[in-house]
Amino acid sequence: MPRRTLGEWLAHLEQLHPSAIDLGLERVSAVAARLGLNSPQPRIATIAGTNGKGSSCALLEAIALDQGRRAGLFTSPHLLHYNERIRVNGEPVADAQIIDAFEAIDAARGDISLTYFEFGALAALWVFSRQQLDVLILEVGLGGRLDAVNIVDADVAVITSISLDHEAWLGSDREAIGGEKAGILRAGIDAVIADPDPPRSVAARVEELGCRASFFDPSLAIDGGSIRPENVFAARTAAERLGFPIDDDRLGRLLKTLVLPGRLQRLEHQGRPVVLDVAHNPAAVENLLAWLDREVPGPRVALFAVLSDKDIHAMMRPCSGAFDHWYLPALPGVPRALESTEVAAVLDDIGAAQHTRCEDMADGWARFCAAHPGASLVVFGSFYTVAGFMELLGEGHGKA
């Protein structure tokens, strides 16, 4: 019987567990123990938070490589290709390595059921265990305390900004969510707290465990370009605690060249200016709007689609006067997508500019080009939204 392709494996994993999100460490830890993955040997940084995890991970990886370290990076979700989630020395690993990992995990798990994300986290650890690496950078998928990544004891735990998102799983306020994020801390380890105003639940956990903590000082003058100052602080401080500090000049050069796909990403398509951002919760939308006001003057048009489990009213309220027009594409093949009719109703509620429902990304792009000369297009609302537009650009195919 021929081996499953990576695409076939991913389709299989989506159907394997009864629920897409099933927080808890017992099942994944048991399988990790069978595979000998619970205690990786390299130095480890685990990064949790609501927003800023992806940019902090990317910058920490770049610093590690710049300092001559061999680095493994696990992050999620991906934009176009699943391989984006597992990187070794700055490059996504090959399909064959992921397939080998999935096969090993499937053989070891027996009758233990794992989620799609749990398979991915174990696959990353399996791939990394077969490389000679100096540092592992592990991004938490959801929360912290019960996330699959938390089966590993980190040397440095990073907590980026904390805001409301995934309330059904993490709690309804910043204190509760902060407590879940702080679940990645361990007694006596280095902790980097990058939230400018961390919830008391985080500081209390730091004190309880006796962590060697560094807190972000909002008064610091840090120019990170498209990376927020607190995330530059997170990555730089984590690198220092891991044993590969970087000086100001080298850090400045890295920040000028670092490209973060789908994070305040500027590009041109057919001669028209486009901004891509995966903002998908209220705090991330506010950050996007503040950045647009500084960096993208002139008329702006939104291409927006969002998932149904998000607080769309809170996301949209700050946007009432931010765009001259909204195009609302469908997201074919995304069951969690909020219907564009419902998005339109929310825009009406907040008194936003005119809006037009579209069949898909291509339809939205065509309408934008025909009706808005001189305007910039801002694509945001979810990873799926940005990935769909990237596919339109011809960047590949995949799903987030």
C-alpha positions as CSV (number, residue, x, y, z in Angstrom):
1,M,0.0,0.0,0.0
2,P,1.5,3.4,-1.0
3,R,2.3,5.9,1.7
4,R,-0.1,8.7,2.3
5,T,1.0,12.1,0.9
6,L,1.2,15.0,3.2
7,G,-2.1,16.3,1.9
8,E,-3.7,12.9,2.6
9,W,-2.3,12.8,6.1
10,L,-3.6,16.3,6.9
11,A,-7.1,15.4,5.6
12,H,-7.0,12.2,7.7
13,L,-5.9,14.2,10.8
14,E,-8.8,16.6,10.4
15,Q,-11.2,13.7,10.8
16,L,-9.3,11.7,13.4
17,H,-10.4,13.4,16.7
18,P,-14.1,14.2,17.6
19,S,-13.3,17.9,18.2
20,A,-10.9,20.3,16.6
21,I,-9.9,21.8,19.9
22,D,-9.6,19.5,23.0
23,L,-7.3,21.2,25.5
24,G,-5.4,19.0,27.9
25,L,-2.0,17.4,28.3
26,E,-2.7,13.8,29.3
27,R,-3.1,12.3,25.9
28,V,-0.4,14.2,24.0
29,S,2.1,13.7,26.9
30,A,1.5,10.0,26.9
31,V,2.3,9.7,23.2
32,A,5.3,12.0,23.6
33,A,6.6,9.7,26.4
34,R,6.3,6.7,24.1
35,L,8.4,8.5,21.5
36,G,10.9,9.9,23.9
37,L,10.0,13.5,23.1
38,N,9.1,14.9,26.6
39,S,12.6,16.3,27.4
40,P,14.3,17.7,24.3
41,Q,18.0,18.5,24.8
42,P,18.5,21.9,23.1
43,R,17.7,25.1,24.9
44,I,14.0,25.9,24.6
45,A,11.9,29.0,24.4
46,T,8.1,28.7,24.6
47,I,6.1,31.7,23.5
48,A,2.5,32.3,24.5
49,G,0.2,35.3,24.2
50,T,-2.8,36.7,22.3
51,N,-1.1,38.8,19.8
52,G,2.6,39.2,18.8
53,K,3.6,35.5,19.1
54,G,4.3,35.1,15.4
55,S,6.5,38.2,15.1
56,S,8.3,37.4,18.4
57,C,9.0,33.9,17.2
58,A,10.2,35.0,13.8
59,L,12.6,37.6,15.2
60,L,13.9,35.2,17.8
61,E,14.6,32.7,15.1
62,A,16.4,35.4,13.0
63,I,18.5,36.4,16.0
64,A,19.5,32.8,16.7
65,L,20.6,32.2,13.1
66,D,22.4,35.6,13.0
67,Q,24.4,34.5,16.0
68,G,25.3,31.2,14.5
69,R,22.9,29.0,16.3
70,R,21.1,26.1,14.8
71,A,17.4,26.7,15.4
72,G,14.1,24.7,15.2
73,L,10.9,26.7,15.0
74,F,7.3,25.4,15.5
75,T,4.6,27.9,14.9
76,S,0.9,27.9,13.8
77,P,-1.3,28.4,12.0
78,H,0.2,28.3,8.5
79,L,-0.8,30.6,5.6
80,L,-0.3,28.5,2.5
81,H,1.7,25.4,3.2
82,Y,1.6,23.2,6.3
83,N,5.5,23.0,6.2
84,E,5.6,26.6,7.4
85,R,4.8,25.3,10.8
86,I,8.0,23.3,11.2
87,R,11.3,25.1,10.3
88,V,14.9,24.1,10.7
89,N,17.5,26.8,10.3
90,G,15.0,29.1,8.8
91,E,13.7,26.7,6.2
92,P,10.4,24.7,6.2
93,V,11.1,21.0,6.4
94,A,10.3,18.7,3.5
95,D,7.0,16.8,3.2
96,A,8.9,13.5,3.7
97,Q,10.1,14.5,7.1
98,I,6.6,15.4,8.3
99,I,5.2,12.2,6.9
100,D,7.8,10.2,8.7
101,A,6.9,12.0,11.9
102,F,3.2,11.4,11.4
103,E,3.8,7.7,10.7
104,A,5.9,7.4,13.9
105,I,3.3,9.2,16.0
106,D,0.4,7.1,14.5
107,A,2.2,3.9,15.3
108,A,3.0,5.0,18.9
109,R,-0.3,6.4,19.9
110,G,-2.2,3.1,19.8
111,D,-5.8,3.8,20.8
112,I,-5.0,7.4,22.1
113,S,-6.9,10.0,20.0
114,L,-5.0,13.2,19.1
115,T,-6.2,16.5,17.6
116,Y,-4.8,17.9,14.4
117,F,-2.7,20.4,16.4
118,E,-1.4,17.8,18.8
119,F,-0.2,15.7,15.9
120,G,1.6,18.8,14.6
121,A,3.3,19.7,17.8
122,L,4.5,16.1,18.3
123,A,5.7,16.0,14.6
124,A,7.7,19.2,15.2
125,L,9.4,17.7,18.3
126,W,10.0,14.4,16.4
127,V,11.7,16.3,13.5
128,F,13.7,18.4,15.8
129,S,14.9,15.4,17.8
130,R,16.6,14.1,14.6
131,Q,18.6,17.3,14.0
132,Q,21.6,18.7,15.8
133,L,20.0,21.9,17.1
134,D,21.1,24.5,19.6
135,V,17.7,26.0,20.4
136,L,14.0,25.2,19.9
137,I,11.4,28.0,19.6
138,L,7.9,26.7,20.3
139,E,4.8,28.8,19.8
140,V,1.8,28.0,21.9
141,G,-1.3,27.4,19.8
142,L,-4.1,28.2,22.2
143,G,-3.8,29.4,25.8
144,G,-0.8,27.9,27.5
145,R,-1.5,25.8,30.5
146,L,-3.3,23.0,28.6
147,D,-1.8,23.6,25.1
148,A,0.1,20.6,23.6
149,V,3.4,22.7,23.5
150,N,3.3,22.8,27.3
151,I,4.3,19.2,27.7
152,V,7.9,20.6,27.3
153,D,9.7,22.4,30.1
154,A,11.1,25.6,28.6
155,D,14.3,27.3,29.7
156,V,12.8,30.7,28.8
157,A,9.0,31.4,28.8
158,V,7.8,34.4,26.9
159,I,4.3,35.9,27.3
160,T,3.4,38.5,24.7
161,S,0.4,40.9,24.8
162,I,-2.8,39.5,26.4
163,S,-6.2,40.5,25.2
164,L,-9.7,39.0,24.6
165,D,-9.8,36.1,22.2
166,H,-10.9,32.4,22.4
167,E,-13.0,33.3,25.5
168,A,-15.0,30.1,25.3
169,W,-11.8,28.2,26.2
170,L,-9.7,30.7,28.1
171,G,-12.0,32.9,30.1
172,S,-13.9,36.1,29.7
173,D,-11.4,38.7,30.9
174,R,-7.7,39.4,30.8
175,E,-7.0,38.1,34.3
176,A,-8.4,34.7,33.4
177,I,-6.7,34.6,30.1
178,G,-3.4,35.7,31.6
179,G,-3.6,32.9,34.1
180,E,-3.9,30.4,31.3
181,K,-1.0,31.9,29.4
182,A,1.1,31.9,32.6
183,G,0.7,28.1,32.6
184,I,3.9,27.9,30.5
185,L,6.0,29.2,33.4
186,R,8.1,26.8,35.6
187,A,9.7,27.3,38.9
188,G,12.9,29.3,38.8
189,I,13.2,29.7,35.0
190,D,13.7,32.8,33.0
191,A,10.4,34.6,32.1
192,V,10.0,37.4,29.6
193,I,6.7,39.4,30.1
194,A,6.2,41.6,27.1
195,D,2.7,42.8,27.7
196,P,2.9,46.5,28.5
197,D,0.3,46.2,31.2
198,P,0.3,42.5,32.2
199,P,-2.7,41.1,34.2
200,R,-2.1,40.6,37.9
201,S,-2.5,36.9,37.3
202,V,0.7,36.8,35.3
203,A,2.8,38.7,37.8
204,A,1.3,36.6,40.7
205,R,2.4,33.4,38.9
206,V,5.9,34.8,38.3
207,E,6.2,35.6,42.0
208,E,4.8,32.3,43.1
209,L,7.3,30.3,41.0
210,G,10.2,32.5,41.7
211,C,10.9,33.1,38.0
212,R,13.8,35.4,36.9
213,A,11.5,37.8,35.2
214,S,12.1,40.7,32.7
215,F,9.1,43.0,32.2
216,F,8.7,45.3,29.2
217,D,9.0,49.0,30.0
218,P,6.7,51.0,27.7
219,S,8.9,54.0,28.0
220,L,11.7,52.3,26.2
221,A,12.5,53.8,22.8
222,I,12.4,50.8,20.5
223,D,12.0,51.2,16.7
224,G,10.9,47.8,15.4
225,G,9.5,49.0,12.1
226,S,6.5,46.7,11.5
227,I,7.2,44.8,14.7
228,R,5.8,46.3,17.8
229,P,8.3,47.4,20.4
230,E,7.2,44.9,23.0
231,N,7.7,42.0,20.6
232,V,11.2,43.3,19.8
233,F,11.9,43.3,23.5
234,A,10.4,39.8,23.8
235,A,12.7,38.3,21.2
236,R,15.8,40.2,22.1
237,T,15.5,39.4,25.8
238,A,14.7,35.8,25.2
239,A,17.8,35.5,23.0
240,E,19.9,37.0,25.7
241,R,18.5,34.6,28.3
242,L,19.2,31.7,25.9
243,G,22.8,32.7,25.6
244,F,23.0,34.5,22.3
245,P,22.6,38.2,22.9
246,I,22.6,40.6,20.0
247,D,23.9,44.2,19.8
248,D,21.9,47.2,18.6
249,D,23.5,47.5,15.2
250,R,23.0,43.9,14.3
251,L,19.4,43.9,15.6
252,G,18.7,47.0,13.6
253,R,20.0,45.4,10.4
254,L,17.8,42.3,11.1
255,L,14.7,44.3,11.6
256,K,15.2,46.1,8.3
257,T,15.3,42.8,6.4
258,L,12.9,40.7,8.3
259,V,9.7,39.9,6.3
260,L,6.7,38.6,8.2
261,P,4.2,37.2,5.8
262,G,0.7,38.3,6.6
263,R,1.7,40.6,9.4
264,L,1.5,44.3,8.4
265,Q,2.9,43.2,5.1
266,R,3.1,45.7,2.3
267,L,3.3,44.8,-1.3
268,E,2.1,45.7,-4.8
269,H,-0.2,43.7,-7.0
270,Q,-0.8,44.8,-10.6
271,G,0.6,48.2,-9.6
272,R,-1.8,48.7,-6.7
273,P,-0.7,49.0,-3.1
274,V,-1.9,46.2,-0.7
275,V,-1.5,45.6,3.0
276,L,-2.0,42.1,4.4
277,D,-2.6,41.5,8.1
278,V,-4.0,38.5,9.9
279,A,-5.6,40.6,12.6
280,H,-8.5,38.6,13.9
281,N,-9.4,39.9,17.4
282,P,-10.1,43.4,18.7
283,A,-6.6,44.3,20.0
284,A,-5.0,43.2,16.7
285,V,-7.5,45.3,14.7
286,E,-6.7,48.3,16.8
287,N,-3.0,47.7,16.3
288,L,-3.5,47.5,12.5
289,L,-5.5,50.7,12.4
290,A,-2.9,52.6,14.4
291,W,-0.2,51.4,12.0
292,L,-2.3,52.3,9.0
293,D,-2.7,55.8,10.3
294,R,1.0,56.2,10.5
295,E,2.2,54.3,7.4
296,V,-0.6,54.3,4.8
297,P,-2.0,57.8,4.3
298,G,-4.7,58.5,1.8
299,P,-7.8,56.5,0.8
300,R,-8.1,52.9,2.0
301,V,-10.4,50.1,1.1
302,A,-11.0,47.0,3.2
303,L,-11.2,43.4,1.9
304,F,-12.5,41.7,5.0
305,A,-13.7,38.2,6.1
306,V,-13.8,36.8,9.6
307,L,-14.6,33.6,11.4
308,S,-17.9,33.1,13.2
309,D,-16.4,32.5,16.6
310,K,-14.9,36.0,16.8
311,D,-16.3,39.0,18.5
312,I,-17.0,40.9,15.3
313,H,-18.7,43.8,17.0
314,A,-15.7,44.5,19.1
315,M,-13.4,44.1,16.1
316,M,-15.5,46.5,13.9
317,R,-16.3,49.3,16.3
318,P,-12.9,51.0,15.9
319,C,-13.2,50.7,12.1
320,S,-16.3,52.9,11.6
321,G,-14.3,55.7,9.8
322,A,-11.1,53.8,8.9
323,F,-12.0,52.8,5.3
324,D,-13.8,54.4,2.3
325,H,-15.4,51.1,1.3
326,W,-15.6,47.5,2.4
327,Y,-15.6,44.4,0.2
328,L,-16.9,41.3,1.9
329,P,-15.8,38.1,0.1
330,A,-17.0,34.6,0.9
331,L,-14.4,32.1,2.1
332,P,-15.3,29.0,0.1
333,G,-14.4,25.8,1.9
334,V,-14.2,27.4,5.4
335,P,-17.0,26.1,7.5
336,R,-16.3,28.5,10.4
337,A,-16.5,31.6,8.1
338,L,-19.1,34.2,9.1
339,E,-21.6,34.8,6.3
340,S,-21.0,38.1,4.5
341,T,-24.6,39.1,5.1
342,E,-23.9,39.0,8.8
343,V,-20.7,41.0,8.4
344,A,-22.7,43.6,6.4
345,A,-25.3,43.9,9.2
346,V,-22.6,44.6,11.7
347,L,-21.1,47.3,9.4
348,D,-24.5,48.9,9.2
349,D,-24.8,48.8,13.0
350,I,-21.6,50.8,13.5
351,G,-22.3,53.2,10.7
352,A,-19.3,52.1,8.6
353,A,-18.8,53.2,5.0
354,Q,-20.5,51.6,2.1
355,H,-19.9,47.8,1.7
356,T,-20.3,45.3,-1.1
357,R,-20.6,41.5,-0.8
358,C,-18.4,39.5,-3.2
359,E,-18.3,36.0,-4.5
360,D,-14.7,35.5,-3.6
361,M,-11.3,37.2,-3.4
362,A,-10.9,37.6,-7.1
363,D,-14.3,39.3,-7.3
364,G,-13.4,41.6,-4.5
365,W,-10.1,42.5,-6.1
366,A,-11.7,43.2,-9.5
367,R,-14.3,45.5,-7.9
368,F,-11.6,47.3,-5.9
369,C,-9.5,47.9,-9.0
370,A,-12.4,49.1,-11.0
371,A,-13.8,51.6,-8.5
372,H,-11.0,52.9,-6.3
373,P,-8.0,54.4,-8.3
374,G,-5.4,55.7,-5.9
375,A,-6.6,53.8,-2.9
376,S,-4.7,51.1,-0.9
377,L,-6.4,47.8,-0.3
378,V,-6.2,46.4,3.3
379,V,-6.8,42.6,3.5
380,F,-7.6,41.4,7.1
381,G,-9.9,39.5,9.4
382,S,-8.4,36.0,9.7
383,F,-5.5,33.8,8.5
384,Y,-7.9,32.3,6.0
385,T,-8.6,35.8,4.6
386,V,-5.0,36.6,4.0
387,A,-4.2,33.1,2.8
388,G,-7.0,33.4,0.2
389,F,-5.6,36.6,-1.1
390,M,-2.1,35.2,-1.2
391,E,-3.5,32.4,-3.4
392,L,-5.0,35.0,-5.7
393,L,-1.5,36.5,-6.0
394,G,-0.2,33.1,-7.1
395,E,1.8,32.5,-4.0
396,G,0.7,28.9,-3.8
397,H,-2.2,26.9,-2.3
398,G,-2.9,25.8,1.2
399,K,-5.0,26.5,4.2
400,A,-4.5,28.2,7.6
